[in-house]
Amino acid sequence: MRVLITGASGQIGTNLGLRLQQEGHYVFGIDQRPNTWTNEIETLLQDLSQPYDHFDKGIGFVQYPENLDVVVHLAAHAKVHELVEQPVRALKNMIMTFNVLEFCRHNQIPVIFSSSREVYGDIRRYITEESYADFTFTESPYSASKISGEAFIYSYAQCYGLRYIIFRFSNVYGRYDIDIERMERVIPLFMRKIGNHEPITIFGRDKVLDFTYIDDCIDGICRGIDLLVNGGEANQTINLAYGQGNSLIKMAEYVGQALGVEPNMTIEPARVGEVTHYVANIGKARAMLNYNPTTPLDEGITKAVAWAADWWAKHPQG
């Protein structure tokens, strides 16, 4: 199988690329920055948010892998509150998705799109079944960029016969996500601060989210790839998460337990644009993909802390 991954230098892209290569598949990555975790994934450095044409020859470049089986589009600016402050980055997300879809259309390649739980909005309504996302509940420019990406894909399926799967991810964590100087993510940030006996700030006392360990996420994506490539039922939108909620306070306590440090927590109100309650309905993933996540948050945090400690010990400047 031959797979093109956009955003191949990020956390999900790196884990997915390495997993596919370990299984004997060919992987080609595109990202606007080098992969700081591994040099094992062949990656073209390119900004996909630029205007391009000649999509029959690639996405703005002449040489690209031929006979691709699927494109996994992960590239995006993904920090919600940063896109509130810099909404132009949400527009870039939309342009990236358009460019990838045009490439897939011209070359007749199916696509997997990384959407987000953010498309449900701030669902104190507790509605997480895939067909109930409503753009009128859009909370942020980031969620708007993901909703628009989904809409583009639905339209390309209708107009051009594009085959797709949309995965709505939720708070993926684990290996290859501790580069907080590049992008501040809550679990690695808490791991570093708690480990250094520094205070942490939790935005949202009652915030409950569905944290997904990286291996469960990658397993779901690989099952989706197999379904698309092998001609299974396509054109589906699927929640990919663990299916259980945990508060940020509980998550911080798990980090502290794994590190053997009592967290020093300050509680502040949730920030503008952030979802404050989400627990995924993963029934569709179970039914269609035989998806069965196996790593609850406490176990996942223990694994993530152990991996991060090992990485930081081997890369003291990282």
TABEL-V987433 format. One record per residue. N is the residue number from 1. RES is the residue in one letter. OMEGA is omega in degrees with one decimal (NA if undefined). NEAR is the number of other C-alpha atoms within 8 Angstrom. Layout:
BEGIN
n | res | omega | near
N | RES | OMEGA | NEAR
N | RES | OMEGA | NEAR
END
This chain:
BEGIN
n | res | omega | near
1 | M | -177.4 | 6
2 | R | -169.8 | 11
3 | V | 171.4 | 13
4 | L | -179.9 | 12
5 | I | 170.5 | 15
6 | T | -172.9 | 13
7 | G | -172.8 | 14
8 | A | -179.4 | 17
9 | S | -179.9 | 14
10 | G | -176.0 | 10
11 | Q | -177.5 | 9
12 | I | -179.5 | 10
13 | G | 179.7 | 13
14 | T | 179.3 | 15
15 | N | 179.8 | 12
16 | L | -179.1 | 10
17 | G | -179.9 | 12
18 | L | 178.8 | 10
19 | R | -179.6 | 8
20 | L | 178.7 | 11
21 | Q | 177.6 | 10
22 | Q | 178.8 | 7
23 | E | 174.6 | 6
24 | G | -179.4 | 6
25 | H | 176.1 | 10
26 | Y | -178.8 | 9
27 | V | 174.3 | 13
28 | F | -176.6 | 13
29 | G | 170.5 | 14
30 | I | 176.8 | 14
31 | D | 178.7 | 16
32 | Q | 178.3 | 9
33 | R | 177.9 | 7
34 | P | 176.1 | 8
35 | N | -177.7 | 11
36 | T | -177.3 | 6
37 | W | -174.7 | 7
38 | T | 172.8 | 7
39 | N | -175.7 | 7
40 | E | -178.9 | 5
41 | I | 177.0 | 12
42 | E | -171.7 | 8
43 | T | 173.0 | 11
44 | L | 177.6 | 8
45 | L | -176.3 | 9
46 | Q | 176.2 | 8
47 | D | -176.4 | 7
48 | L | -179.3 | 10
49 | S | 176.4 | 9
50 | Q | 176.2 | 7
51 | P | -178.6 | 6
52 | Y | 168.6 | 8
53 | D | -177.8 | 6
54 | H | -175.2 | 8
55 | F | 175.7 | 12
56 | D | 178.8 | 7
57 | K | -179.1 | 10
58 | G | 177.6 | 11
59 | I | 178.5 | 12
60 | G | 176.7 | 9
61 | F | -173.7 | 7
62 | V | -176.5 | 6
63 | Q | 174.5 | 6
64 | Y | -177.8 | 7
65 | P | 177.8 | 6
66 | E | 176.1 | 4
67 | N | 176.8 | 5
68 | L | 177.5 | 11
69 | D | -176.2 | 10
70 | V | 171.4 | 14
71 | V | 174.2 | 14
72 | V | -173.7 | 12
73 | H | -179.6 | 13
74 | L | -172.8 | 12
75 | A | 178.1 | 10
76 | A | 164.3 | 8
77 | H | -161.9 | 10
78 | A | -177.6 | 6
79 | K | -169.2 | 9
80 | V | -173.7 | 12
81 | H | 175.8 | 10
82 | E | 177.9 | 7
83 | L | 170.0 | 16
84 | V | -179.4 | 12
85 | E | -177.7 | 6
86 | Q | -174.4 | 8
87 | P | 177.1 | 10
88 | V | 178.4 | 7
89 | R | 173.6 | 9
90 | A | 176.0 | 14
91 | L | 178.3 | 9
92 | K | 175.2 | 11
93 | N | -178.7 | 14
94 | M | 179.2 | 12
95 | I | 177.7 | 12
96 | M | -178.6 | 13
97 | T | 176.8 | 10
98 | F | -179.1 | 10
99 | N | 179.3 | 13
100 | V | -179.9 | 10
101 | L | 176.6 | 11
102 | E | 175.9 | 9
103 | F | 179.8 | 12
104 | C | 179.6 | 13
105 | R | -177.0 | 11
106 | H | -176.1 | 8
107 | N | 175.2 | 8
108 | Q | -179.1 | 7
109 | I | 176.5 | 12
110 | P | -174.0 | 13
111 | V | 167.2 | 14
112 | I | -175.8 | 14
113 | F | 178.6 | 12
114 | S | 172.9 | 11
115 | S | -168.7 | 13
116 | S | 171.0 | 11
117 | R | -178.0 | 12
118 | E | -178.3 | 12
119 | V | 178.5 | 15
120 | Y | -176.8 | 14
121 | G | -177.6 | 13
122 | D | -164.9 | 13
123 | I | 164.6 | 12
124 | R | 175.7 | 6
125 | R | 177.1 | 5
126 | Y | 177.3 | 8
127 | I | -179.3 | 7
128 | T | 176.3 | 12
129 | E | -165.1 | 8
130 | E | -174.3 | 9
131 | S | -173.8 | 4
132 | Y | 173.9 | 8
133 | A | -173.4 | 10
134 | D | -175.6 | 9
135 | F | 179.3 | 9
136 | T | 176.7 | 4
137 | F | -179.9 | 9
138 | T | -174.1 | 12
139 | E | -170.0 | 12
140 | S | 173.1 | 11
141 | P | 178.1 | 11
142 | Y | 179.7 | 15
143 | S | 176.6 | 14
144 | A | 179.7 | 13
145 | S | 179.2 | 12
146 | K | 176.4 | 14
147 | I | 179.8 | 11
148 | S | 176.3 | 9
149 | G | 176.6 | 12
150 | E | -178.9 | 11
151 | A | 176.1 | 8
152 | F | -177.2 | 9
153 | I | 178.1 | 11
154 | Y | -178.9 | 8
155 | S | 179.0 | 8
156 | Y | 175.0 | 12
157 | A | -179.0 | 12
158 | Q | -172.0 | 8
159 | C | -170.3 | 6
160 | Y | 178.7 | 7
161 | G | 179.1 | 7
162 | L | 174.2 | 14
163 | R | -173.1 | 11
164 | Y | 160.4 | 14
165 | I | 173.7 | 14
166 | I | 174.5 | 13
167 | F | 173.8 | 14
168 | R | -177.0 | 12
169 | F | 178.1 | 13
170 | S | 170.2 | 13
171 | N | 178.8 | 8
172 | V | -178.4 | 11
173 | Y | 178.1 | 11
174 | G | -176.3 | 12
175 | R | 172.5 | 11
176 | Y | 178.1 | 10
177 | D | -173.3 | 11
178 | I | 177.7 | 9
179 | D | -172.3 | 9
180 | I | 174.2 | 10
181 | E | 177.9 | 5
182 | R | 179.5 | 5
183 | M | -176.5 | 7
184 | E | 178.0 | 10
185 | R | -163.0 | 9
186 | V | -176.5 | 6
187 | I | 176.9 | 9
188 | P | 176.5 | 11
189 | L | 179.0 | 11
190 | F | 178.6 | 12
191 | M | -178.3 | 12
192 | R | -175.9 | 8
193 | K | 179.3 | 11
194 | I | 178.1 | 17
195 | G | 178.0 | 11
196 | N | -179.9 | 6
197 | H | 176.9 | 9
198 | E | 177.9 | 8
199 | P | 175.8 | 10
200 | I | 176.6 | 11
201 | T | 176.5 | 8
202 | I | -179.6 | 11
203 | F | 178.7 | 10
204 | G | -179.1 | 12
205 | R | -175.1 | 12
206 | D | -178.5 | 7
207 | K | 179.5 | 12
208 | V | -177.5 | 12
209 | L | -178.5 | 14
210 | D | -176.5 | 15
211 | F | -174.0 | 14
212 | T | 178.8 | 14
213 | Y | -170.2 | 14
214 | I | -177.9 | 12
215 | D | 176.3 | 6
216 | D | 178.4 | 14
217 | C | -177.9 | 13
218 | I | 177.6 | 11
219 | D | 178.8 | 9
220 | G | 179.1 | 12
221 | I | -179.4 | 9
222 | C | 176.3 | 9
223 | R | 175.8 | 10
224 | G | 176.6 | 11
225 | I | 179.9 | 10
226 | D | -179.7 | 8
227 | L | -178.9 | 12
228 | L | -173.3 | 15
229 | V | -177.0 | 10
230 | N | 172.5 | 6
231 | G | 179.5 | 7
232 | G | -177.5 | 7
233 | E | -175.8 | 7
234 | A | 176.0 | 10
235 | N | -178.8 | 9
236 | Q | 173.4 | 8
237 | T | -166.4 | 9
238 | I | 170.7 | 12
239 | N | 177.3 | 14
240 | L | -175.8 | 13
241 | A | 177.1 | 15
242 | Y | 178.4 | 15
243 | G | 179.0 | 9
244 | Q | -178.3 | 8
245 | G | 173.4 | 10
246 | N | 176.5 | 11
247 | S | 174.6 | 11
248 | L | 177.8 | 13
249 | I | 178.1 | 8
250 | K | 177.7 | 8
251 | M | 179.2 | 12
252 | A | 177.6 | 11
253 | E | 176.9 | 10
254 | Y | 177.5 | 11
255 | V | 178.9 | 14
256 | G | 178.7 | 14
257 | Q | -179.8 | 9
258 | A | -179.3 | 10
259 | L | -175.7 | 10
260 | G | -177.4 | 6
261 | V | 175.5 | 10
262 | E | -178.0 | 8
263 | P | 173.4 | 11
264 | N | -169.1 | 9
265 | M | 167.8 | 8
266 | T | -177.2 | 8
267 | I | 176.4 | 9
268 | E | 176.2 | 9
269 | P | 175.5 | 7
270 | A | -178.0 | 10
271 | R | -178.8 | 8
272 | V | 174.7 | 6
273 | G | -175.6 | 9
274 | E | 175.0 | 11
275 | V | -176.0 | 11
276 | T | 176.1 | 13
277 | H | 176.0 | 11
278 | Y | 169.5 | 14
279 | V | -170.5 | 12
280 | A | 163.7 | 15
281 | N | -176.1 | 10
282 | I | -179.6 | 12
283 | G | -178.8 | 6
284 | K | 177.7 | 10
285 | A | 177.8 | 13
286 | R | -174.6 | 10
287 | A | -174.0 | 8
288 | M | -171.8 | 7
289 | L | -172.5 | 11
290 | N | -178.4 | 7
291 | Y | -177.2 | 11
292 | N | -179.3 | 6
293 | P | -171.2 | 7
294 | T | -171.9 | 6
295 | T | 174.6 | 10
296 | P | -170.9 | 8
297 | L | -178.0 | 11
298 | D | 177.6 | 8
299 | E | -179.7 | 8
300 | G | 178.1 | 11
301 | I | 177.9 | 12
302 | T | 178.0 | 11
303 | K | -178.1 | 9
304 | A | 179.1 | 11
305 | V | 179.6 | 12
306 | A | 179.4 | 8
307 | W | -178.6 | 10
308 | A | 179.5 | 10
309 | A | 178.7 | 8
310 | D | 179.9 | 8
311 | W | -178.5 | 8
312 | W | 177.2 | 10
313 | A | -178.9 | 7
314 | K | -178.4 | 6
315 | H | -172.6 | 7
316 | P | 177.4 | 6
317 | Q | -175.7 | 4
318 | G | NA | 5
END
